[in-house]
Structure formats: C-alpha cells, structure tokens
C-alpha cells in the first residue's frame, strides 16, 4: 500500500494494488474508487481530503502536484 498527498490540491491517493485499472466509480463527489478486472479495489482518490476529515494523515509519500 502506498499513499500520496498533494497538499496544493488537497488530494489524497491511496494505492492498494499495482493491478491495471479496469473501471472507476465515483462514490460521492469527492471519493473515486478504481477497480481491477477481477473486482478488487486498486486505488482510492479523495478530493478535499483535509476538508472531508481524512487528514492529517501520516504515511506514504508527499509530493507537490
């Protein structure tokens, strides 16, 4: 598992797998879930992570967008 936070855009990516993404679904306006062909979750992307209460989050890499 790898997490990346983009502070300039307040976006949190949680990568759970290296499998290729087959489809993406919006769970809400600020949460997107990416799935592999076998139905497993590959990645979560959370927009406005601080505002939504997912931050502060410790772990993973921090990168500028």
C-alpha positions as CSV (number, residue, x, y, z in Angstrom):
1,X,0.0,0.0,0.0
2,X,1.2,3.5,-0.9
3,X,-0.3,6.8,0.0
4,X,0.4,10.1,-1.7
5,X,-0.9,13.5,-0.6
6,X,-0.9,16.5,-2.8
7,X,-1.2,19.5,-0.4
8,X,-1.6,22.2,-3.1
9,X,-4.8,20.5,-4.3
10,X,-5.8,18.7,-1.1
11,X,-5.9,15.3,-2.8
12,X,-5.2,12.0,-1.1
13,X,-4.4,8.9,-3.2
14,X,-4.4,5.5,-1.5
15,X,-2.9,2.9,-3.8
16,X,-3.7,-0.6,-2.7
17,X,-2.5,-2.7,-5.7
18,X,-0.4,-2.4,-8.9
19,X,-3.0,-4.2,-10.9
20,X,-4.2,-2.3,-14.0
21,X,-7.3,-0.2,-13.5
22,X,-10.3,-1.6,-15.4
23,X,-13.0,0.9,-14.2
24,X,-13.5,3.8,-11.9
25,X,-16.6,4.7,-9.9
26,X,-17.5,7.9,-8.0
27,X,-18.8,7.1,-4.6
28,X,-19.5,10.7,-3.8
29,X,-18.5,14.0,-5.4
30,X,-15.1,13.7,-3.7
31,X,-14.3,10.0,-3.5
32,X,-13.4,7.9,-6.5
33,X,-12.7,4.2,-6.4
34,X,-10.7,2.4,-9.1
35,X,-11.2,-1.4,-9.6
36,X,-9.2,-4.1,-11.3
37,X,-10.7,-6.5,-13.8
38,X,-11.3,-9.1,-11.0
39,X,-13.3,-6.6,-9.0
40,X,-10.6,-5.8,-6.4
41,X,-10.0,-2.2,-5.3
42,X,-6.8,-0.8,-6.8
43,X,-6.9,2.8,-5.7
44,X,-8.9,5.4,-3.8
45,X,-8.7,9.1,-4.6
46,X,-10.2,11.6,-2.1
47,X,-10.6,15.2,-3.1
48,X,-10.6,17.9,-0.4
49,X,-9.1,15.4,2.0
50,X,-8.5,17.9,4.8
51,X,-11.9,19.4,4.5
52,X,-13.5,15.9,4.5
53,X,-11.6,15.0,7.6
54,X,-9.3,12.4,6.2
55,X,-6.2,14.5,7.1
56,X,-4.0,14.9,8.9
57,X,-2.9,11.5,7.5
58,X,0.5,10.1,8.3
59,X,2.3,7.8,6.0
60,X,3.3,7.4,2.4
61,X,4.9,9.9,0.1
62,X,4.2,13.6,0.0
63,X,4.5,15.2,-3.5
64,X,3.8,18.5,-5.0
65,X,1.3,18.3,-7.8
